[in-house]
Amino acid sequence: MSKYRFLGIFIAASLVVSGCAGRLPRIQKFPIPAEELAKANAAVREGDVLLARGDNYAALLKYLEAAKLNPFSEVIYNKLAIAYTKLNYYDRALDAINRSIALNRRYAFGYNTLGTIDLLRRRPASAIKNFQHAINFNPGIAFFHLNLANAHLERNEVDKAMAALRRALTLDPQVMERQGGIGVQSASVQFNDSNRYYFLARVYAEQDEEKLAIDFLRKALSGGFEDFERLKKDKGFDKLRQTQEFKDLLQEYGVMLTP
């Protein structure tokens, strides 16, 4: 066993004990032999394909293989954390993502994954802090803002959630169509209840994206949204409220705009 491999394993073991990214010591990186680096990268590519197919356990094994070959890659440990999270192994996911961040304190995707794990563990305050770290280091990733919006909604911080949603949609108007849970490169928690769909419909309505606004409003209504008085008065829907599509949708669900 090389001295670098031994050092990497030793550090990994020590990180399991510390368990929190904010208290982890910075990890010094050491060179990896070119042959082992190539093998690690090949294992990562195979893991990515498997994870995209939904074969999460096989992907996990590939990422573990890659991490053994290259224990100094924040990218590999981020992917390892995502695979663990997909399998609901949250403690091991935290160990992996803590190491990822300790390897690179400015690795935005690491903080985004940590925030996603926080949300899945019902810790929205911590999630907000970590998503904000991700945005500070890389403000141009729409998923980061989308996740931040979700965390604010968990705390009923509507105005802050709306601001984050607007930013996400400005960066990528199709971000919601691409959004599908935790992916190979980046982690995202799905918007999956009627209240969230309502807010998304409102944001799209404000941006004059009528089709998307109607689509998400339909999802909100079919998902059980029943605050019809709010829907009738919400200024975000002022323009959309004049369209026939809006009127037809509300009539479909038995909602009358006028007495």
VOBA-1610 file (N, C-alpha, C; in pm, whole numbers, padded with zeros to 5 digits, always signed):
BEGIN
Met+00085-00120+00000Met+00000+00000+00000Met+00088+00125+00000Ser+00060+00221-00089Ser+00141+00342-00097Ser+00116+00428+00027Lys+00213+00516+00055Lys+00195+00604+00170Lys+00078+00699+00150Tyr+00049+00737+00022Tyr-00063+00826-00005Tyr-00195+00755+00021Arg-00203+00628-00022Arg-00325+00552+00000Arg-00350+00534+00149Phe-00242+00502+00223Phe-00257+00484+00367Phe-00304+00612+00433Leu-00244+00725+00391Leu-00284+00853+00448Leu-00429+00884+00419Gly-00473+00855+00296Gly-00611+00881+00258Gly-00708+00800+00343Ile-00676+00673+00365Ile-00764+00587+00446Ile-00766+00636+00590Phe-00650+00679+00640Phe-00643+00729+00777Phe-00731+00853+00795Ile-00721+00946+00698Ile-00802+01067+00705Ile-00950+01034+00697Ala-00986+00942+00607Ala-01126+00904+00591Ala-01181+00850+00722Ala-01102+00769+00792Ala-01147+00713+00918Ala-01166+00823+01022Ser-01075+00922+01023Ser-01088+01030+01121Ser-01209+01117+01094Leu-01249+01131+00965Leu-01363+01214+00932Leu-01493+01153+00980Val-01499+01022+00984Val-01620+00956+01033Val-01649+00999+01176Val-01543+01020+01253Val-01561+01059+01392Val-01609+01204+01402Ser-01550+01294+01320Ser-01584+01435+01333Ser-01724+01467+01285Gly-01763+01417+01167Gly-01903+01416+01123Gly-01966+01547+01083Cys-01901+01662+01097Cys-01965+01789+01061Cys-01871+01871+00975Ala-01921+01915+00858Ala-01835+01986+00764Ala-01776+02112+00824Gly-01853+02180+00908Gly-01806+02305+00964Gly-01687+02289+01058Arg-01666+02171+01113Arg-01557+02150+01208Arg-01444+02066+01149Leu-01455+02026+01023Leu-01353+01939+00966Leu-01226+02014+00935Pro-01112+01952+00962Pro-00986+02015+00921Pro-00972+02007+00770Arg-00900+02104+00715Arg-00873+02101+00572Arg-00780+01984+00541Ile-00808+01913+00433Ile-00728+01797+00395Ile-00628+01838+00288Gln-00502+01807+00313Gln-00400+01833+00213Gln-00404+01724+00106Lys-00400+01766-00019Lys-00403+01670-00130Lys-00261+01628-00166Phe-00250+01503-00211Phe-00122+01450-00257Phe-00139+01394-00398Pro-00030+01392-00474Pro-00039+01341-00612Pro-00080+01194-00614Ile-00156+01158-00717Ile-00198+01020-00739Ile-00127+00969-00865Pro-00071+00849-00862Pro-00007+00795-00982Pro-00103+00797-01100Ala-00051+00828-01217Ala-00134+00846-01336Ala-00219+00723-01366Glu-00163+00605-01347Glu-00237+00482-01377Glu-00358+00467-01284Glu-00339+00495-01157Glu-00450+00485-01062Glu-00552+00594-01087Leu-00506+00713-01125Leu-00597+00823-01156Leu-00686+00787-01274Ala-00628+00726-01376Ala-00705+00684-01493Ala-00809+00580-01455Lys-00771+00485-01370Lys-00865+00381-01326Lys-00978+00444-01245Ala-00945+00539-01160Ala-01047+00607-01078Ala-01146+00680-01168Asn-01096+00751-01266Asn-01184+00825-01357Asn-01274+00731-01437Ala-01220+00616-01476Ala-01300+00517-01549Ala-01411+00462-01460Ala-01379+00437-01332Ala-01480+00387-01239Ala-01589+00490-01217Val-01551+00618-01210Val-01650+00726-01194Val-01745+00729-01313Arg-01691+00719-01434Arg-01776+00722-01553Arg-01874+00605-01553Glu-01827+00489-01513Glu-01917+00373-01505Glu-02023+00396-01398Gly-01983+00453-01286Gly-02079+00482-01180Gly-02185+00581-01224Asp-02144+00682-01301Asp-02240+00781-01351Asp-02347+00717-01438Val-02304+00626-01525Val-02398+00556-01612Val-02496+00473-01530Leu-02444+00403-01431Leu-02529+00319-01346Leu-02627+00402-01265Leu-02579+00516-01212Leu-02668+00600-01132Leu-02779+00659-01218Ala-02744+00698-01340Ala-02844+00752-01431Ala-02950+00649-01466Arg-02912+00521-01467Arg-03006+00412-01494Arg-03091+00376-01373Gly-03054+00428-01257Gly-03126+00393-01135Gly-03067+00274-01062Asp-02952+00224-01106Asp-02886+00111-01040Asp-02794+00169-00933Asn-02854+00215-00824Asn-02783+00296-00726Asn-02677+00218-00649Tyr-02705+00093-00616Tyr-02608+00017-00539Tyr-02485-00015-00622Ala-02505-00052-00748Ala-02391-00079-00836Ala-02309+00049-00857Ala-02378+00163-00868Ala-02308+00291-00882Ala-02226+00320-00757Leu-02283+00293-00641Leu-02212+00313-00515Leu-02081+00235-00513Leu-02086+00110-00556Leu-01965+00028-00557Leu-01859+00086-00648Lys-01901+00141-00761Lys-01806+00202-00854Lys-01742+00327-00793Tyr-01824+00407-00725Tyr-01770+00528-00662Tyr-01678+00493-00546Leu-01709+00386-00473Leu-01619+00340-00367Leu-01486+00295-00425Glu-01493+00226-00537Glu-01371+00184-00606Glu-01288+00306-00647Ala-01356+00407-00701Ala-01288+00529-00744Ala-01225+00601-00625Ala-01298+00608-00514Ala-01247+00677-00396Ala-01126+00606-00337Lys-01124+00475-00347Lys-01009+00399-00298Lys-00885+00429-00382Leu-00905+00444-00513Leu-00795+00473-00604Leu-00750+00618-00592Asn-00844+00708-00570Asn-00813+00850-00559Asn-00886+00910-00440Pro-00825+00905-00322Pro-00891+00955-00200Pro-00883+01107-00184Phe-00836+01178-00287Phe-00820+01322-00275Phe-00904+01399-00377Ser-01014+01341-00422Ser-01102+01407-00519Ser-01234+01445-00453Glu-01260+01575-00442Glu-01387+01621-00386Glu-01505+01581-00476Val-01480+01571-00606Val-01586+01532-00700Val-01630+01388-00676Ile-01534+01300-00657Ile-01567+01159-00633Ile-01647+01145-00504Tyr-01605+01215-00399Tyr-01676+01201-00272Tyr-01814+01266-00276Asn-01831+01367-00359Asn-01965+01422-00379Asn-02055+01319-00445Lys-02006+01254-00548Lys-02084+01151-00616Lys-02113+01034-00521Leu-02015+01000-00440Leu-02034+00894-00341Leu-02145+00932-00243Ala-02147+01057-00200Ala-02252+01104-00109Ala-02389+01097-00175Ile-02397+01134-00303Ile-02523+01128-00375Ile-02573+00985-00384Ala-02483+00892-00413Ala-02523+00750-00421Ala-02572+00700-00286Tyr-02501+00733-00179Tyr-02546+00693-00046Tyr-02684+00752-00015Thr-02704+00879-00054Thr-02831+00944-00027Thr-02945+00876-00101Lys-02921+00837-00225Lys-03025+00767-00301Lys-03063+00635-00235Leu-02971+00577-00161Leu-02997+00451-00092Leu-03043+00474+00052Asn-03064+00601+00089Asn-03110+00639+00225Asn-03007+00608+00333Tyr-02880+00601+00296Tyr-02772+00583+00394Tyr-02719+00722+00431Tyr-02797+00796+00508Tyr-02766+00937+00530Tyr-02639+00958+00613Asp-02614+00874+00710Asp-02493+00891+00791Asp-02368+00874+00705Arg-02370+00773+00618Arg-02254+00753+00531Arg-02246+00863+00425Ala-02360+00910+00381Ala-02361+01022+00287Ala-02296+01144+00350Leu-02327+01170+00476Leu-02267+01284+00545Leu-02116+01267+00558Asp-02070+01147+00591Asp-01926+01123+00599Asp-01859+01156+00466Ala-01922+01111+00357Ala-01863+01132+00224Ala-01862+01280+00186Ile-01973+01349+00210Ile-01980+01490+00168Ile-01896+01578+00260Asn-01882+01542+00386Asn-01792+01615+00474Asn-01649+01607+00424Arg-01610+01489+00378Arg-01474+01474+00323Arg-01460+01554+00194Ser-01563+01554+00110Ser-01559+01631-00013Ser-01531+01778+00016Ile-01602+01833+00113Ile-01587+01974+00147Ile-01453+02000+00215Ala-01407+01904+00296Ala-01276+01920+00359Ala-01164+01920+00256Leu-01185+01851+00146Leu-01087+01850+00037Leu-01087+01982-00040Asn-01203+02048-00045Asn-01213+02173-00118Asn-01322+02258-00052Arg-01280+02353+00028Arg-01374+02435+00105Arg-01461+02524+00016Arg-01425+02538-00110Arg-01500+02624-00201Arg-01575+02542-00306Tyr-01596+02415-00279Tyr-01661+02326-00376Tyr-01813+02342-00364Ala-01870+02419-00455Ala-02012+02455-00445Ala-02103+02333-00447Phe-02073+02235-00533Phe-02160+02118-00544Phe-02160+02036-00415Gly-02051+02042-00340Gly-02047+01973-00212Gly-02145+02033-00113Tyr-02147+02166-00105Tyr-02241+02232-00014Tyr-02385+02209-00059Asn-02408+02207-00190Asn-02543+02180-00240Asn-02589+02040-00200Thr-02501+01942-00211Thr-02537+01807-00170Thr-02561+01799-00020Leu-02478+01868+00057Leu-02497+01871+00202Leu-02632+01934+00236Gly-02668+02041+00167Gly-02798+02103+00190Gly-02912+02010+00154Thr-02896+01934+00047Thr-03000+01838+00007Thr-03019+01731+00113Ile-02909+01684+00167Ile-02917+01585+00275Ile-02988+01645+00396Asp-02955+01771+00427Asp-03023+01840+00538Asp-03174+01843+00515Leu-03217+01877+00394Leu-03360+01883+00366Leu-03425+01747+00382Leu-03360+01645+00331Leu-03416+01510+00342Leu-03425+01465+00487Arg-03340+01520+00572Arg-03341+01487+00715Arg-03424+01589+00795Arg-03501+01673+00724Arg-03590+01771+00786Arg-03514+01871+00871Arg-03406+01926+00815Arg-03328+02030+00881Arg-03318+02151+00788Pro-03430+02220+00765Pro-03431+02327+00664Pro-03340+02445+00697Ala-03322+02478+00825Ala-03237+02592+00859Ala-03093+02564+00818Ser-03046+02444+00846Ser-02911+02406+00805Ser-02902+02396+00653Ala-03008+02349+00590Ala-03010+02339+00443Ala-02996+02477+00380Ile-03067+02575+00433Ile-03059+02712+00380Ile-02915+02762+00385Lys-02850+02740+00498Lys-02711+02785+00514Lys-02621+02720+00409Asn-02638+02591+00387Asn-02550+02521+00293Asn-02582+02554+00148Phe-02710+02569+00114Phe-02744+02612-00022Phe-02690+02752-00049Gln-02694+02838+00053Gln-02640+02974+00034Gln-02490+02970+00013His-02421+02880+00084His-02277+02861+00060His-02254+02820-00086Ala-02333+02725-00133Ala-02318+02679-00272Ala-02337+02795-00369Ile-02438+02877-00345Ile-02466+02992-00433Ile-02354+03096-00425Asn-02300+03117-00308Asn-02192+03214-00294Asn-02070+03172-00376Phe-02042+03043-00379Phe-01926+02995-00452Phe-01952+02978-00602Asn-02079+02954-00638Asn-02114+02940-00780Asn-02258+02986-00799Pro-02278+03115-00821Pro-02414+03170-00825Pro-02491+03139-00952Gly-02428+03080-01051Gly-02493+03060-01180Gly-02562+02927-01200Ile-02575+02846-01095Ile-02639+02714-01106Ile-02785+02724-01061Ala-02876+02704-01155Ala-03019+02721-01125Ala-03066+02627-01016Phe-03014+02503-01015Phe-03059+02406-00915Phe-03030+02453-00774Phe-02921+02524-00754Phe-02889+02571-00619Phe-02998+02666-00569His-03042+02756-00654His-03147+02851-00616His-03281+02780-00597Leu-03307+02680-00680Leu-03429+02601-00666Leu-03432+02530-00531Asn-03320+02471-00494Asn-03312+02403-00365Asn-03327+02501-00249Leu-03267+02619-00264Leu-03281+02721-00160Leu-03427+02761-00144Ala-03498+02776-00256Ala-03640+02808-00249Ala-03717+02700-00174Asn-03686+02576-00203Asn-03754+02465-00136Asn-03730+02469+00015Ala-03606+02499+00054Ala-03575+02505+00197Ala-03650+02619+00265His-03660+02734+00198His-03736+02845+00255His-03884+02810+00268Leu-03938+02739+00170Leu-04078+02698+00179Leu-04101+02603+00296Glu-04003+02521+00326Glu-04015+02431+00442Glu-04032+02511+00571Arg-03980+02633+00572Arg-03990+02719+00691Arg-04098+02826+00673Asn-04182+02810+00569Asn-04290+02905+00540Asn-04238+03047+00518Glu-04119+03060+00465Glu-04061+03190+00433Glu-04091+03220+00286Val-04214+03262+00263Val-04268+03269+00127Val-04193+03371+00041Asp-04170+03490+00093Asp-04105+03594+00013Asp-03964+03551-00029Lys-03890+03493+00064Lys-03755+03447+00033Lys-03759+03331-00067Ala-03857+03245-00052Ala-03872+03134-00147Ala-03902+03185-00286Met-03991+03283-00296Met-04027+03340-00426Met-03906+03404-00492Ala-03826+03475-00415Ala-03707+03540-00470Ala-03610+03437-00525Ala-03592+03328-00451Ala-03500+03223-00498Ala-03555+03153-00622Leu-03687+03131-00625Leu-03749+03070-00743Leu-03733+03157-00867Arg-03753+03287-00848Arg-03738+03378-00962Arg-03595+03373-01016Arg-03500+03369-00925Arg-03360+03364-00968Arg-03331+03234-01043Ala-03384+03123-00992Ala-03363+02993-01058Ala-03418+02996-01200Leu-03537+03051-01216Leu-03602+03053-01346Leu-03537+03155-01440Thr-03478+03258-01385Thr-03404+03353-01468Thr-03280+03286-01526Leu-03214+03206-01443Leu-03094+03136-01488Leu-03126+03025-01587Asp-03237+02956-01563Asp-03276+02845-01650Asp-03429+02835-01650Pro-03495+02892-01751Pro-03642+02889-01755Pro-03700+02749-01754Gln-03622+02650-01792Gln-03671+02512-01797Gln-03623+02428-01678Val-03578+02493-01573Val-03517+02419-01462Val-03615+02318-01401Met-03744+02353-01398Met-03840+02261-01337Met-03861+02137-01423Glu-03847+02151-01555Glu-03860+02035-01641Glu-03740+01943-01625Arg-03624+02000-01590Arg-03503+01919-01572Arg-03495+01861-01432Gln-03575+01914-01341Gln-03567+01879-01201Gln-03628+01743-01175Gly-03547+01650-01123Gly-03599+01516-01101Gly-03536+01445-00985Gly-03511+01514-00874Gly-03450+01449-00761Gly-03298+01458-00767Ile-03229+01367-00702Ile-03084+01373-00692Ile-03023+01311-00817Gly-02946+01389-00889Gly-02887+01342-01014Gly-02742+01304-00999Val-02679+01272-01111Val-02541+01227-01109Val-02447+01340-01067Gln-02468+01459-01120Gln-02377+01569-01096Gln-02422+01658-00980Ser-02550+01677-00967Ser-02600+01774-00871Ser-02725+01720-00803Ala-02739+01754-00677Ala-02852+01704-00599Ala-02963+01807-00594Ser-03087+01759-00601Ser-03202+01847-00593Ser-03318+01774-00530Val-03387+01841-00440Val-03507+01784-00379Val-03629+01833-00456Gln-03716+01742-00493Gln-03829+01777-00578Gln-03932+01862-00506Phe-03990+01958-00582Phe-04109+02027-00536Phe-04226+01931-00560Asn-04293+01889-00454Asn-04386+01779-00473Asn-04516+01794-00394Asp-04555+01916-00359Asp-04687+01927-00298Asp-04762+02046-00358Ser-04889+02053-00329Ser-04975+02150-00398Ser-04934+02295-00371Asn-04889+02325-00250Asn-04852+02462-00218Asn-04731+02506-00299Arg-04634+02416-00315Arg-04516+02448-00394Arg-04553+02469-00541Tyr-04640+02384-00593Tyr-04684+02401-00732Tyr-04755+02535-00751Tyr-04829+02575-00651Tyr-04897+02705-00657Tyr-04794+02818-00672Phe-04690+02815-00588Phe-04589+02919-00596Phe-04518+02919-00730Leu-04492+02800-00784Leu-04428+02791-00914Leu-04519+02850-01023Ala-04647+02819-01015Ala-04743+02875-01110Ala-04742+03028-01103Arg-04734+03080-00983Arg-04734+03226-00965Arg-04609+03289-01026Val-04493+03226-01005Val-04369+03280-01061Val-04376+03280-01214Tyr-04422+03170-01272Tyr-04433+03164-01418Tyr-04535+03266-01469Ala-04644+03286-01395Ala-04744+03385-01436Ala-04684+03525-01436Glu-04603+03556-01337Glu-04537+03687-01330Glu-04442+03708-01447Gln-04388+03597-01499Gln-04294+03606-01612Gln-04365+03591-01747Asp-04497+03594-01744Asp-04578+03581-01865Asp-04557+03449-01937Glu-04519+03346-01862Glu-04508+03211-01917Glu-04642+03141-01893Glu-04740+03174-01975Glu-04877+03131-01948Glu-04893+02979-01945Lys-04834+02912-02042Lys-04851+02766-02049Lys-04795+02699-01924Leu-04673+02737-01885Leu-04612+02678-01766Leu-04692+02714-01641Ala-04741+02838-01635Ala-04820+02880-01519Ala-04947+02795-01507Ile-05015+02773-01619Ile-05136+02690-01618Ile-05102+02546-01582Asp-04993+02495-01636Asp-04953+02356-01607Asp-04931+02336-01458Phe-04857+02428-01394Phe-04828+02412-01252Phe-04950+02443-01165Leu-05034+02533-01210Leu-05157+02558-01136Leu-05248+02435-01140Arg-05250+02368-01255Arg-05327+02244-01265Arg-05272+02138-01168Lys-05139+02130-01159Lys-05078+02035-01065Lys-05114+02071-00921Ala-05117+02201-00892Ala-05153+02244-00757Ala-05297+02204-00724Leu-05388+02231-00816Leu-05529+02200-00792Leu-05554+02050-00785Ser-05491+01976-00874Ser-05510+01830-00872Ser-05445+01769-00749Gly-05343+01839-00695Gly-05275+01789-00575Gly-05345+01827-00446Gly-05456+01904-00454Gly-05533+01934-00334Gly-05530+02078-00288Phe-05474+02169-00368Phe-05474+02311-00328Phe-05619+02361-00322Glu-05655+02423-00207Glu-05794+02463-00187Glu-05810+02607-00139Asp-05702+02685-00137Asp-05713+02823-00091Asp-05759+02909-00208Phe-05886+02893-00243Phe-05938+02957-00364Phe-05949+03109-00349Glu-05977+03158-00229Glu-05984+03302-00210Glu-05849+03366-00237Arg-05747+03299-00194Arg-05612+03349-00221Arg-05584+03350-00371Leu-05626+03245-00439Leu-05605+03235-00583Leu-05678+03346-00657Lys-05797+03381-00610Lys-05876+03486-00675Lys-05815+03625-00658Lys-05742+03646-00546Lys-05694+03780-00514Lys-05544+03799-00538Asp-05471+03691-00557Asp-05325+03698-00571Asp-05288+03783-00692Lys-05217+03895-00669Lys-05183+03987-00776Lys-05087+03924-00879Gly-05017+03819-00838Gly-04927+03752-00930Gly-05000+03690-01048Phe-05131+03666-01033Phe-05211+03605-01139Phe-05299+03705-01213Asp-05275+03834-01192Asp-05364+03935-01251Asp-05377+03920-01402Lys-05265+03905-01473Lys-05271+03891-01618Lys-05330+03757-01658Leu-05285+03651-01593Leu-05331+03517-01628Leu-05480+03501-01603Arg-05529+03572-01503Arg-05669+03562-01465Arg-05763+03606-01578Gln-05711+03684-01671Gln-05794+03733-01781Gln-05800+03635-01898Thr-05719+03530-01894Thr-05714+03438-02007Thr-05824+03333-01996Gln-05865+03280-02111Gln-05967+03177-02112Gln-05916+03048-02052Glu-05786+03020-02071Glu-05727+02897-02015Glu-05739+02895-01863Phe-05714+03010-01802Phe-05725+03021-01656Phe-05869+02999-01612Lys-05962+03065-01681Lys-06103+03052-01646Lys-06152+02908-01663Asp-06108+02844-01772Asp-06150+02705-01798Asp-06095+02611-01691Leu-05971+02636-01651Leu-05909+02550-01550Leu-05984+02560-01417Leu-06015+02681-01376Leu-06086+02697-01250Leu-06227+02639-01258Gln-06290+02656-01372Gln-06424+02598-01388Gln-06417+02446-01380Glu-06310+02390-01435Glu-06291+02244-01430Glu-06287+02193-01287Tyr-06234+02275-01196Tyr-06224+02235-01056Tyr-06333+02299-00969Gly-06433+02355-01035Gly-06548+02408-00962Gly-06523+02536-00889Val-06423+02616-00933Val-06391+02741-00868Val-06450+02855-00949Met-06532+02939-00884Met-06596+03052-00950Met-06518+03179-00919Leu-06478+03253-01025Leu-06404+03378-01007Leu-06494+03489-00955Thr-06623+03487-00990Thr-06717+03589-00944Thr-06831+03522-00872Pro-06895+03593-00779Pro-07009+03534-00705Pro-07120+03491-00798
//
